[in-house]
Amino acid sequence: MTDLNAPSDASTDALSDYRCGYIAIVGRPNVGKSTLMNALIGAKVSITSRKAQTTRHRITGIQTINNTQFVYVDTPGFQTRHSNALNKTLNRTVTSTLTAADVILYVIEAGTFGPADKQVMALLPANVPCILVMNKSDRSKDKSVLMPFAQEVASQHNFASVVPVSAKQRFQLDSLQEEIRKLLPVNPPMFDEDDITDRSEKFLASEIVREKVFRFVGEELPYTSTVLIEKFEQEGDLRRVFAAILVERDGHKSMVIGNKGARLKEISTQARLDMERLFGGPVYLEIWVKVKSGWADNEAGLRAYGYE
């Protein structure tokens, strides 16, 4: 009697060569880790800005290509300058991700290798294969110096390969994924083929608002500001999002609101447009600003706002 539920020979053969695993993306702040992950998966699931420590959570981006599922894990930039509870939590996120990864992408800026880069390199576990990724390689005016630079950095760790890329220009990303695939274990897929992240829309909405705060307020506002989604509702294709921007002082609140509310309006407009692009439907967004001092140096406060 034939077992109709048994896998066919074709499907068994396909799975025998199927590769799937977690790829941790690590490096010091502002080397382009989030931009790289977004470019690799072809969708914006990790927010970006010029402000250091924009990424605060472990963000997963998923791309399925033929018989390979790449599960990228974007991590916060490893912080060496400050030691409050928030930064300690972010650094723990980095170190725990490294030990659980199947492959590591160690990202540096092409032509730049300083003390902060070395501190992250020291965290790389010896038993996890690691690729040295030299991002922003398109910015190097003298290409002849890239090879000796790469050799110097590569001599300090046992890297599986070295790949110069430009995340913004999508340069060499196919080559990078080929190198990653060689190192992934043979495993069946962990996510559906169409999945691009394991994060909820509510979480993504909070990240989008926080990105716009950092982009439009910039260096004026301390990096400890955060966003809390107080209500997230869906009616058909319409999402209703009610968000609170949390700042530490009244002066910071006025920075976010701006002259006659102009800056807050711009933050809201741009955040709504990004949400509509990502969610594929209309979004009603309300944002207000609240003062919540000391949350970034309080373990209980960090847990309440979703920090691991």
Disulfide bonds with the S-S distance in Angstrom:
none
